[in-house]
C-alpha cells in the first residue's frame, strides 16, 4: 500500500508562484509512475503533469511554460513548481501514483493524496 500527502497549497495573487510537494510512504517509490492532477470546482479532474515510462515528462498545454514537475526518489517526493499563476489555476491539486505503465488517464492511478487547495485571486 501507498499513502500520499500533498502540501504547499494556499491563496496567492495572479502572477505569483507556489510549489506543491507530495510525499509518499512506500518501500519502492522509484518503481511508481507519478503525476499531478487538478480538480477545478464544477469541472472534471484533469491531468496536469506526469512522468512517462519512456523517461519523459508530460505537461498539459494549459500549464506548459509555467509549471515544472520534478521528482526526488531518495526523499520519496514529487514537486510541482507553479509560476505565473492565473485565476483559472484555482483548483484542488492531487498527486497520484500508478503501479503500471499507463500514465495518461486518471484510471491508471490507484493511489491518490487528499488534495491541497490552490486559490489564485487578487
Backbone bond lengths (Angstrom), bond angles and torsions (degrees), N, CA, C in turn:
res aa  C-N    CA-C-N  psi(-1)  N-CA   C-N-CA  omega(-1)  CA-C   N-CA-C  phi
1 X - - - 1.463 - - 1.513 110.19 -
2 X 1.293 114.52 158.17 1.450 120.73 -179.13 1.514 108.51 -136.57
3 X 1.321 116.66 140.22 1.451 120.37 169.10 1.516 108.80 -119.28
4 X 1.324 115.46 145.09 1.462 122.88 -178.18 1.520 108.64 -125.92
5 X 1.315 115.73 135.48 1.462 120.21 -179.82 1.516 108.99 -130.22
6 X 1.335 115.42 117.80 1.466 120.34 178.08 1.532 110.01 -90.95
7 X 1.313 114.72 154.83 1.462 121.34 173.90 1.519 108.74 -154.02
8 X 1.336 115.15 164.72 1.451 119.78 174.72 1.515 115.71 106.68
9 X 1.320 117.16 -4.11 1.456 118.72 178.67 1.518 111.92 -72.15
10 X 1.324 115.51 172.94 1.457 119.25 178.40 1.507 111.54 164.52
11 X 1.330 114.83 -167.96 1.464 122.29 179.21 1.521 108.46 -104.39
12 X 1.333 116.38 125.24 1.457 121.20 179.20 1.514 109.30 -135.58
13 X 1.322 115.09 159.76 1.456 120.59 176.39 1.522 110.49 -84.79
14 X 1.305 117.27 154.56 1.476 120.01 176.23 1.523 111.35 -54.06
15 X 1.327 115.01 140.08 1.456 120.48 -179.36 1.518 114.67 90.59
16 X 1.315 116.58 -13.10 1.463 120.61 -179.74 1.521 111.14 -88.55
17 X 1.338 115.25 179.25 1.473 121.42 -174.20 1.515 111.20 -122.89
18 X 1.325 114.68 155.70 1.459 123.39 170.25 1.514 107.73 -142.60
19 X 1.324 115.93 152.48 1.464 120.18 173.28 1.517 108.25 -123.92
20 X 1.316 115.95 118.88 1.458 121.59 176.61 1.515 109.61 -91.77
21 X 1.320 115.12 145.66 1.452 121.93 176.20 1.517 108.99 -124.76
22 X 1.308 115.07 151.08 1.461 121.03 176.09 1.522 107.51 -138.49
23 X 1.312 116.04 121.71 1.461 120.99 -179.23 1.517 109.45 -109.69
24 X 1.329 115.07 132.37 1.458 121.00 -178.31 1.515 110.61 -106.30
25 X 1.304 115.14 145.83 1.460 119.66 172.11 1.515 107.06 -117.21
26 X 1.313 114.83 96.95 1.463 122.10 179.82 1.517 107.06 -161.67
27 X 1.321 116.78 152.78 1.466 119.61 -174.82 1.524 112.25 -72.08
28 X 1.320 117.02 -44.64 1.471 120.36 -172.52 1.521 110.74 -110.22
29 X 1.320 116.57 60.29 1.465 121.71 -174.76 1.525 112.18 -56.92
30 X 1.330 117.10 -38.74 1.464 120.65 -174.09 1.523 112.56 -64.87
31 X 1.324 118.14 -16.72 1.459 120.48 -178.51 1.527 112.66 -88.23
32 X 1.312 117.88 -2.06 1.456 121.57 -178.71 1.523 111.72 -98.79
33 X 1.320 114.64 139.58 1.449 119.63 168.48 1.513 109.14 -77.68
34 X 1.320 116.51 138.59 1.463 120.69 -175.43 1.517 110.52 -124.93
35 X 1.313 115.02 151.45 1.461 120.02 -177.56 1.519 110.53 -154.23
36 X 1.316 114.57 161.76 1.465 122.83 170.35 1.523 108.09 -115.36
37 X 1.320 115.10 134.22 1.454 122.90 173.25 1.527 107.58 -121.85
38 X 1.323 114.70 163.86 1.459 118.51 169.26 1.520 109.64 -139.69
39 X 1.326 114.89 153.98 1.447 121.23 -176.34 1.522 108.67 -131.97
40 X 1.344 115.26 94.43 1.461 118.02 176.96 1.523 110.14 -71.36
41 X 1.301 117.19 149.63 1.455 121.48 179.82 1.522 110.11 -59.19
42 X 1.319 116.32 126.24 1.455 121.03 177.88 1.510 115.59 82.98
43 X 1.326 116.58 3.40 1.460 120.00 179.57 1.527 111.08 -125.43
44 X 1.323 114.61 175.86 1.455 119.65 179.50 1.525 110.27 -78.10
45 X 1.333 115.37 154.40 1.464 120.15 172.18 1.528 107.30 -69.04
46 X 1.328 116.20 131.58 1.461 120.03 -175.24 1.529 111.24 -123.51
47 X 1.336 114.59 146.62 1.452 121.47 176.85 1.520 108.95 -77.35
48 X 1.324 116.79 126.77 1.451 121.86 179.63 1.517 112.04 -101.22
49 X 1.318 115.12 -48.39 1.456 120.26 -173.29 1.520 109.32 -153.28
50 X 1.318 115.29 142.90 1.459 119.26 -179.39 1.514 110.11 -154.60
51 X 1.325 114.67 149.70 1.450 119.90 170.25 1.520 107.21 -88.14
52 X 1.330 116.39 123.24 1.444 120.14 -179.71 1.527 109.55 -85.77
53 X 1.323 116.75 160.50 1.455 120.33 -178.06 1.510 112.76 -75.67
54 X 1.320 117.91 -8.75 1.468 120.21 173.37 1.521 111.11 -84.72
55 X 1.335 115.67 -1.36 1.460 120.23 177.60 1.510 114.55 98.73
56 X 1.307 116.71 0.48 1.453 119.93 -179.74 1.519 112.67 -93.99
57 X 1.292 114.93 -176.93 1.458 122.04 177.73 1.516 108.89 -126.72
58 X 1.314 115.48 128.78 1.459 121.48 176.18 1.521 108.90 -96.06
59 X 1.314 115.54 137.08 1.467 121.12 171.85 1.517 108.16 -131.16
60 X 1.306 117.01 134.25 1.454 120.89 176.55 1.525 110.19 -63.07
61 X 1.310 116.19 148.94 1.466 120.24 -178.83 1.518 112.06 -57.13
62 X 1.313 116.39 -33.79 1.463 120.43 -176.36 1.527 113.12 -67.03
63 X 1.333 117.76 -16.77 1.469 120.04 -177.11 1.522 113.57 -122.99
64 X 1.327 116.92 -1.88 1.470 119.82 178.33 1.522 110.41 -58.18
65 X 1.324 114.68 136.23 1.457 119.66 -179.55 1.519 113.58 85.10
66 X 1.333 117.03 -11.14 1.468 120.71 -179.74 1.538 112.34 -119.41
67 X 1.322 116.79 -35.28 1.466 121.32 -176.96 1.521 109.25 -110.13
68 X 1.330 115.40 146.62 1.461 121.97 176.78 1.520 108.44 -134.59
69 X 1.327 115.62 132.71 1.458 121.21 178.26 1.523 109.27 -105.94
70 X 1.323 116.25 138.23 1.459 119.90 177.01 1.522 109.75 -141.00
71 X 1.315 114.45 169.73 1.464 119.77 -173.42 1.521 108.95 -144.55
72 X 1.317 116.52 140.77 1.461 122.69 174.52 1.526 107.27 -127.89
73 X 1.319 116.45 97.60 1.462 119.96 -175.70 1.528 112.17 -66.28
74 X 1.318 117.22 -31.70 1.467 120.16 -179.59 1.529 110.73 -64.89
75 X 1.335 115.91 -36.02 1.469 120.09 178.95 1.521 111.94 -92.42
76 X 1.321 116.82 -4.99 1.467 122.12 -178.23 1.526 110.12 58.73
77 X 1.316 114.87 49.33 1.462 120.34 -176.64 1.523 111.08 -137.25
78 X 1.327 114.87 152.32 1.454 121.18 166.09 1.523 107.68 -125.64
79 X 1.316 114.30 160.70 1.454 120.51 -174.84 1.528 109.43 -135.96
80 X 1.309 115.13 154.56 1.454 121.39 173.11 1.524 107.50 -133.84
81 X 1.318 115.63 105.08 1.450 120.96 175.79 1.520 108.42 -85.40
82 X 1.315 116.26 121.61 1.460 121.43 -175.52 1.531 108.50 -118.07
83 X 1.304 115.34 113.11 1.470 121.49 179.86 1.527 110.07 -111.73
84 X 1.317 114.98 160.77 1.468 121.21 178.44 1.532 111.12 48.22
85 X 1.297 115.13 52.67 1.463 120.00 -176.86 1.521 111.84 -65.36
86 X 1.315 115.26 146.30 1.456 123.18 -178.72 1.528 109.69 -121.17
87 X 1.321 117.86 156.96 1.473 119.15 178.19 1.525 112.83 -55.00
88 X 1.316 117.52 -33.10 1.469 120.36 -179.69 1.518 113.10 -72.12
89 X 1.326 117.77 -5.41 1.465 121.09 173.41 1.527 111.71 -83.21
90 X 1.310 117.37 -5.34 1.462 121.18 179.06 1.524 110.59 -61.77
91 X 1.325 116.30 123.62 1.464 121.67 -176.15 1.525 108.94 -177.45
92 X 1.317 115.54 171.00 1.462 121.06 165.42 1.523 106.96 -88.88
93 X 1.306 116.11 128.63 1.459 122.46 -177.56 1.522 109.74 -104.55
94 X 1.334 115.44 133.59 1.453 122.26 -177.69 1.519 110.68 -123.91
95 X 1.313 116.78 140.98 1.457 118.43 164.71 1.528 107.63 -98.65
96 X 1.319 114.89 153.27 1.457 120.47 -175.57 1.522 109.48 -145.16
97 X 1.320 115.21 152.82 1.457 121.48 -178.51 1.509 110.20 -126.96
98 X 1.340 114.40 141.13 1.456 121.71 178.56 1.515 109.56 -121.38
99 X 1.324 116.21 132.52 1.466 120.37 178.25 1.521 111.97 -88.09
100 X 1.324 117.58 -8.89 1.458 120.95 -178.83 1.517 111.50 -109.16
101 X 1.326 116.02 -165.02 1.457 120.97 -175.65 1.523 113.61 -91.99
102 X 1.328 117.22 -16.68 1.452 119.27 178.56 1.510 111.09 -71.04
103 X 1.335 115.78 145.80 1.470 117.50 -176.66 1.517 113.25 -142.18
104 X 1.323 119.01 -12.30 1.454 119.95 -167.60 1.524 114.69 -99.06
105 X 1.314 119.10 7.11 1.468 121.64 176.04 1.506 109.51 -137.92
106 X 1.320 116.28 148.83 1.452 119.27 -178.01 1.521 112.37 -63.97
107 X 1.332 116.73 -22.84 1.459 120.06 -179.10 1.529 112.09 -66.66
108 X 1.325 117.73 -19.78 1.459 120.86 179.69 1.524 112.96 -78.03
109 X 1.334 115.65 -12.91 1.461 119.81 -172.67 1.528 109.94 -102.17
110 X 1.316 114.59 116.75 1.454 119.75 -175.88 1.513 114.65 -95.99
111 X 1.323 116.32 -8.65 1.464 120.27 -177.60 1.522 109.04 -129.00
112 X 1.322 115.47 132.83 1.461 121.52 -175.63 1.522 110.09 -134.66
113 X 1.331 114.41 145.87 1.450 119.16 170.66 1.514 110.60 -79.95
114 X 1.327 115.67 179.93 1.456 120.80 -177.32 1.527 112.33 -82.73
115 X 1.314 116.53 -12.96 1.456 121.33 179.16 1.509 112.88 93.51
116 X 1.320 115.43 151.62 1.464 121.24 175.61 1.518 107.89 -136.08
117 X 1.323 116.33 133.75 1.463 121.30 -175.32 1.520 110.48 -80.52
118 X 1.321 115.20 131.74 1.464 122.15 171.31 1.525 107.19 -118.72
119 X 1.319 116.21 123.74 1.457 121.41 178.71 1.516 108.60 -123.87
120 X 1.328 115.31 124.62 1.458 120.98 -179.74 1.525 107.37 -113.63
121 X 1.308 115.32 111.66 1.458 119.77 -175.20 1.515 109.74 -155.67
122 X 1.322 114.61 145.40 1.467 119.76 175.51 1.530 110.61 -80.33
